[in-house]
Amino acid sequence: MAKKSKTAKNEKRREIVARYAARRAELKEIIRRPGTGDAERLARAAGVGAPAA
């Protein structure tokens, strides 16, 4: 069986993923579009993995 701390940590991870899912999808869509410029694409790509401030 998993330790209670590991279970709690996993639940917290799920909450964080759910909280930022819309923001992440928006950034990924901007990156995916062919019309997006290189500078904007790089700036947005840096924001995909970064936590929100």
N, C-alpha and C positions, 0 to 999 in steps of 0.2 A: 504493500500500500504506500501511496505517496504521503510525504510529510504534509502537515497542515500548512506550513509556510510555503511549500511549493504550490499547493493548490490555490492558496490565496494570491500568490504572485501571478499564476496563470490567469486567474479571474481578473486581476488588475490589468494584465496585458490585453485581455479581451475588451475591457472597457475602453482602454486607450485606443485600440484599433477602431472600435465602433465610433468613438468621438471624432477621430480625424479621417474617417473613411470618405466623406464627401469632399473634403479639402484635397485629399490625395487623388481622388478620381478626377477632380477638376485640373489639377496640375498635370497629371498623366495625359489627359485629353489635349491640353495645350502643347505638350511635348510631342504628342503623336501627330498633330496636324502638320501637313507638308508646308503650309504657308508661314509657319512660325520661323522667325529669323534665328540665326545661330546664337546671337547674344542672349535673346530672350529664352531660347531653349535651354542654354546652359544655366541661366539664372533660375529658371523654374526647376530644372533637374536637381539643383542644389537644394531646393525647398522640398522636394519629395521625401527625402530621407531625414531631413532635419526636423526636430520637434518645434512646434509653434512657440513663439516667444510671448 
